[in-house]
Amino acid sequence: MRAALLLSVLLCLSSCARETPEAKNMDEKTKKLTPLQYEVTKNCGTEPPFRNEYWENHRAGIYVDIVDGRPLFVSSDKFDSGSGWPSFTRPAAGAAIEEKPDGALGMSRTEVRSRSSDSHLGHVFPDGPGPKGLRYCINSAALRFVPLEEMEKEGYAEYIPQVKREK
């Protein structure tokens, strides 16, 4: 009886461990990341402030998940927080973002993650401008920027009105 139970548990575990096509596809996407992009998105790392790709980017466009290309933030919601990282007042409408409590480093913070790729993006703080007073402080290494003039070609046309919205 015990042997049969052990065998059924092992069979269940081995079937649960099988790689799904979605997981295999995600593995292929993460293999294309730079070491810094991987450290930030998969190990909850943080890139250096003021020395990252998008903290001073002022072009119109959309910021998408570096892993799977899903829309996350738009330039019309970006502002200079003085933190050295790209900061936004809110996610793009319909963005697949989740917020989780983060007690690491002895601080009480709220982590921001991409729901679709399960990637660490950064943190959200209650000290931003705008009606909700939020500052989404996001690592450039977790993002890819698509300029306004390329958005339609890359499949992000539905977000163009959000990008063109007044700040």
N, C-alpha and C positions, 0 to 999 in steps of 0.2 A: 504494500500500500504506500509506504513512504517513498519507495523508488519511483512508483508511478506518479506521485505528486511532484517529486523533484524533477522528473522528466517533463511533465507538463509545464512546470514553471520555466525550465530551461528552454523549451520550445517556444513558449510565449515570449520570453525575453529575446530569443534570437529572431523571432518574427517581428518584434517591435523595433529591433535594431536595424532592420533592413532599410537601405537607403531609398527614399522615395525619389521620383524624378524631380520634384521641387527642391529637395535637399541637395541633390546632385547638381542641379542648375545653380543653386546658391553657392555651392562650393566652387564651381567654375568661376563665378563672378568674384568671389573673394580672393581667388588666386591672382586676379588682375590688379589687386590693390597694391600700392606702394607699402613699404614697411610702416611708415607713419600712418597712412590711412587704415591699415589693418590694426595697428596698436590702438588708435582712437576708436574705431567702430566696433571692434570685437573684444578688446581688452579694457574698454572704458578709460582709455588714455586721454591726455589733454595736450594739445600742441602749444608751443610757446606763444604768448601774447605779442602782438605787434610784429611778429615775424611769421605770418601765415598769408595764404593766398588772397583771401577775400575781405579782410578787415577794413581795407581802404577802397574796396570796389564800389564805385558810384554809378555804374552803368545800369540801365534798365534791363530787366530780365527775370528769370526764375532760377531758384536754387533747388536742385533735385538731389535725391539720395545717391551718393557715390556708388553704392552697391547695386541697386536695382533701378535707378532712374525715376523713381516715383517723386512727384512734386512735393516740396516741403515748405518753402518760403518764397515770397516775391519781393522784388526790390522796392516796391512802394511801401512796404512795411519795415524796411531796414533803416536803422538810424545809428549815429555815432554815439556810443555809450561811454567812450573813453576807456573801455576795458581792454582793447587790443584784439578782440574777437568780433566776428560779425554778430550784430545784435538786431533782433526783430521784435516788433510789438505783438505779433501774433503769427501763427502758422498760416499758410495758404488755405483758402476755403477747400475743404475736402481732403486735406493732408492726412495721411495715415500716420499720425503721431500719437504716442502715449506718454503719459507722465507718471513717474514712479518715485516714491520716497527714497532718498539717498542719504544715509547716515555715515557714509565713508568720511574719513579724515576728521572725525569728531565734529562734523557740522551737520546741521539739518538742512538739506537742500532737496530740490525736486529735479530728478534726472529727466531729460527729454530723449526718447528713443523713437526710431522709425519702427512702426508696427509691422511693415511689410518685410523688412530685411533684418529685423531684430538688432539694429545697429544703435550704438550709443552715439548721440548727436551733440549733447552738451547739457546745459541746465537752464531752468527758468527761475527768475527771481522777481519778487514783488516791488521792484524799484524802477520800473520803466515808465516811459511817457504814454500818452494815449488814455482812452477811457477805462481800460482795464488795469493800467499801471503795471504791465508785465514787461520783462526784458528776457527774451529768449537768447541766451548767450551760447552760440553754436560754433563748434570747431569747423574751420574751413576744410580740414582733411576729411570730414564726413559729407562734404557737399561737392557738387559739380554745378557750375554756373552756365546757364544757357542764355546768351544775349537775346534781347527782344527780337532783333532782326532774324534770328535763327529758330525762334520758338515754333513757328508754324511748320517749318521743314522737319523739325525733330519731334513733332507730335504733341506740342503743348499749346496749340492754338486756343483752346478753351480758357487758358489762364491769361491770355493777352489783356482782357479787360481789367483783371486784377492788377497787372503790372502797370497799366496806364492810369489807374486810379490816382487821384490827388493824394498827396501825403497829408 
